[in-house]
Amino acid sequence: MATATAVGHTHAAVEASNPIDIYRSHISDLLAPVAGKPAKDIYEKLSWTQTFDKGDLGLPIPSLRVPPKEASAKASEWSEKFPNSDLVEKPVIAGTFLQFFFKPQPLAKLIVPSILQKKRLFGTNPELGLRDETDPSKGKKRMVIDFSSPNIAKPFHAGHLRSTIIGGFLANLYEAAGWHVVRLNYLGDWGRQFGLLANAFEMLGSEEKLEKDPIGHLFDIYVEINKISEPEEKEIKEKKEQLTQASTNGKDTTELENEIKALESKSVNEKARQYFKRMEEGDEAALATWRRFRDLSIERYKKTYARLNIRYDVYGGESTVELERMDRAVQQLKESGLSEESQGATIVDLTRNPKTKKLGKALVRKRDGSSLYLTRDIGEAYKRVELYQPDKLVYVVASQQELHLAQLFKILELMGHPEIAEKCQHITFGMVHGMSSRKGTVKFLDDILRDVGEKMHEVMQTNQAKYEQVENPEQTADTLGITAVMVQDMSGKRINGYDFSLERMTSFEGDTGPYLQYAHARLCSITRKAGLSAEDLQSADLSLLSEPHAINLVRALSSWPDVVQNTLKTQEPVTVLSYLFKMTHMLSSSYDVLKVVGSEPEIKKARMALYEAARQVLNNGMKLLGLNPVERGPYQPPRDRIRSHCGPDRETLEKRIHIHVIDQNLINDKAFRPIASVAGHRM
């Protein structure tokens, strides 16, 4: 049988990671002798179609090096000669494309059991992370991912949220693809601001308040010390402007210079610089205060990360970059002729080369010899390569730092380390607007999560009967609140920033976090009410899934492994999120048609197996995003906007391919269009 041939031909590893590759392999084997093309070439060009009415896989004939003028004729010839198959219908001709429709029953019998058997592993592909797929003994690829990286002694605010969520997601994604991932939190734990904070605590601090709320108290005194510093810095700036004017007019500037020196010497910022100098020189008393602030901050961060399902393998930071590494980097820059002296400071002038002119001049060391971010980052890059031997170094940092990281990568290359520069990747993202930690107008993440959790709790209590069924309503409300915040952040492309808005986060309109949780909870509720065992589902007769809603839900579920693989290319959480929302819309339109409770026993088992497969895929997708799926969500979201409506070409398609097509609204839904294949072709 063709089905047996297809399954037998497929390598076990490929079959385990993506069942639809069985279809790719099967179609390639059948078409190769007809087309006179290598099966491997056909396999690589088979791609997901833009919409399900155009098939499950499509083949652009010109991609097989067929002259455009001959493509239509070849499409007709190959379709006519395509052998009968137990897996796919005869290919449908669409201009220079061939459209392949999977036969519903074999697809259901392949996909649903595969999901139920693999459970959380469905959609993962560990082979992608092998250094050599032909020789697993060579081990996995390694990735070091640097994300979140808040500043010590400052509260974790929503401005840090994006790096944390995106980085956590990418770490999950690459682990699902078989990579060995090292999660690194490179803390902002060094610099003049710690001198500022230490002096602020000496002037304004309270041991009692520090013990009660360390992060909040440190932030409060940080804001207060900046309020004291601002008028000082303003006066110094004005005096310097007067000095410049007097010098231009040829006047004696001695008195002004002395005034400026006196103001600077007693200023808050100068005292902070002096304190930090003590830290750099190893003063134990200064370092003890710094370590205390650092340890208190990390403990608080860990609690916040745990709420967001984020974990780290390493808590590093600017302070962990050894002075010797930074000195070595500066020396190498000098010896290679890349750096030069400019007004007492050390710079790398990238404007001299037309290819790097746009990167400007990079400051490596200040006049006073103190190190800068760039110096530390060069030393830290060397350190990461030495410690972890990574294949990829990922920096999840806001778009504001794009120039800095571009300079870093280019300088590493020019220093004679192109192999390091090639491994570096900047995952950029837009900012959450409307925040400032200097002026005290920042909205802290813990406060945001508390407010959203309380809002979710209020909504849950509107349905008292269901509320009483929840084992831990406060915890569930907290989970829903966190989901609301995270989903809002992931709803657009990374590069797009957004304005912070609590109202928007808590809205139940449109595709929201609470809606996703509701969809998962509803599937869990159906499972509880059905009362079927895992053995019941395994013995289900899946040929009974003959309704259009069932067929097309199976088709959607079958695409999940390809969605995951495509997300490795886009590196966008929204790729996964969009798929999950559209899949839940399909579910919502199916419940009235594919009823479980009250159905005939065998039909009940088949439908429940399908719903359990859908729940598993939804669960897998949510966890990949870093969300905690809930099993009970005692509230009703707004009525789903998806409605069942078949397109005008339904009868024609049914006659041609003997199956129903999906809801026309979903046919036009972009989320189910470019689930791109390896080749990336589209119809």
C-alpha positions, 0 to 999 in steps of 0.5 A: 500500500502507498501508506505503508510505502510512505511510512517505511521510507521515512527515517524514524527520526524525521517521523518522530519530529514531524509526522507531516514529513511522511507526506512530504517524503511520500509525495516526493517518492511518487512524483520523482519518476513522473517528473524526472526530478530527484525526490530530495529536490521535490521534498525541499520545495514542497511548502505549506499553502497560503490557505487550506482551500489551496491544499495542505502542501503546494509545489511551485513547478518553476522551483524545480528548474522548469522553464516558466513557459513549460511550467503549466504544461508540466503541472498538467502532465505531472498531475495526470501521471501522479499515481493513486495514493492512500495518503493524498488525493490526485494533485490539483492544478493551479497555474504553475502550482500543484496542490496536494490535499491530504486524505482526511482519514489517514491524516487523522489516524496519523496526527491524533495518535501522534499527539496523544503519544508524544504529548509535550514533545509533539512539535519538538525536533531535537535533531535540529540542535545536533552539530552533525545530524549524521553523527549525534556523538558530536553533541548538541549546538550550544547557545548562550542567551543574554536577556533581562539584565536589569540594574541592581538595586532598582525595581524590575519594571515593565521596561525590562519585561520585553527582554525577559519575555522574549529571551525566555521564549527564545531559550524555550524555542531553541531547547525544543529544537535540541540546542543546549541553552545557557540562560545568562542574566548579565546584571547592571551591577557596576558603575558610578550609580552604585557610588550614588546609591551608597552615598544616598543610603548613608544620607537618607537610608533606613535599616528598618525600611531596608529590611522590610522592603529592600528594593523599594527603599533603595529605589526611593533613596535613588530618586531622592539623591537624583533630586538633590543632584539635579540643581547641582548639575544645572548650576555647574552646567550654567557656570561652564557655559559662562566659562566658554563665553568668557574665554571666547571674549578673551576675559579672565576665567580664573575665578569661574574655573575655581568656582566650577572646581569647588562646585564639582568637588562637593557635588553628589556626582563627584562623591559618587565617582569617588566612592566608585573609585574606592570600589574599583580599588578594592576597598572592602567597606565599599564592596561590602555595601555593594555586595549587600545591595546586589544580593538583596536585589538578586533575591527579589529578582528571582521571585519575580522571574519565578512568577514569569516562568523564567529561570537562569543558569548564570547570574553574571554582570558587569562586575564579573568581567575581570580587570585583566580581560578589559586591560587585555582588550584595550591592549589588543586594540592598541597593538592592532592599530584599531584604537587611538588617543583622542583628547586623553580618551581611547577611541576606535574610529570606525568612520575611516572605513567606508564600510563601517562609517555609519558605526561612528566612533566608539569610546573604549576608555575615559580620560581618567582610565576608567572602563566603559560598557564596550570595554567590558562587553569585549572582555565578557564576549571572550569570557563566554566563548572560553567558558561555554564554546557556544555556536551562537551568542545571543543578546536580547537588548532593546533597539536603543542599544543597536549602535552599541552592539553593532560596534561591539560585533564589528570591533570583535571582527576587526580585532582578528576574531571573525569567528566570534563576531559571526556567532553574535546576534542582536535580538532587538525589540521596541520599547515600552514607552512612558517610564523613567527610573530617574524621576520616579514615574516608573511602573514596577512589574510587581505592582502591575502583576498585582493590579492585573491579578486583582482585576482577574480575581474580580472577573472570576468572582462574577460567576460564583458557582464556577469560582467555588470550583477553583481550588486556589482562586487567588493563584489562578487569578495571579496566573491569568494576570501574568498571562494577560501582561505577557500576551499583550507584550507578545501580540506584535512584532518585536521591533514594535514598541507600545505605550504602557496601558493597564486598561489595554492589558486587562481588556477582554476584547479581541485576542487576549491572554485570558481568552487563551487561558479560557480556551485551555480551561474549556478543553479541560472541562470537556475532558472532565465531563466526558469521563473517558480514560487515556485507554479509551482515547487510544482505542478511538475510531478516528475514521468517525471524524468526518465533519468539516470542523473535525477534518480541518481541526486535524489539518490545523493541528498537523501544522504545529511542528512546522509552526515551531520550525518556522518560528526558529526563522522568524524568532518572533513570539507572535508567530506562535501566538497567532497560530494558537489564537486561530486554532482556538477560534476553530475550536470555538466554532466546533463545539456546537457541531462536535459535541462530546457529552450525549453523543454515541459512545464511539463518536464520543471517544473519537471527538474526545481524542481530537479535543485532547489532541487540541488541548495538548497542542494548545498546552505545548504552545502556551508553555513554549511562550512561557505561560502556565495553562490553567485547568479551570477558568470560571468566566466567560469571554466575549462571544467569539467572532468566528462564525461558520460560513462555507465559501461559494466553491464548497461543492466544487471542491468537495467533488474534486477532492472528496473532502470538506473545506474549512470555514471560509473566514478561516480560509482567509485568515493570515495565521494559517497562510504562511506556515512556511516550509523549509524551502519557504515557497508560497502559493 
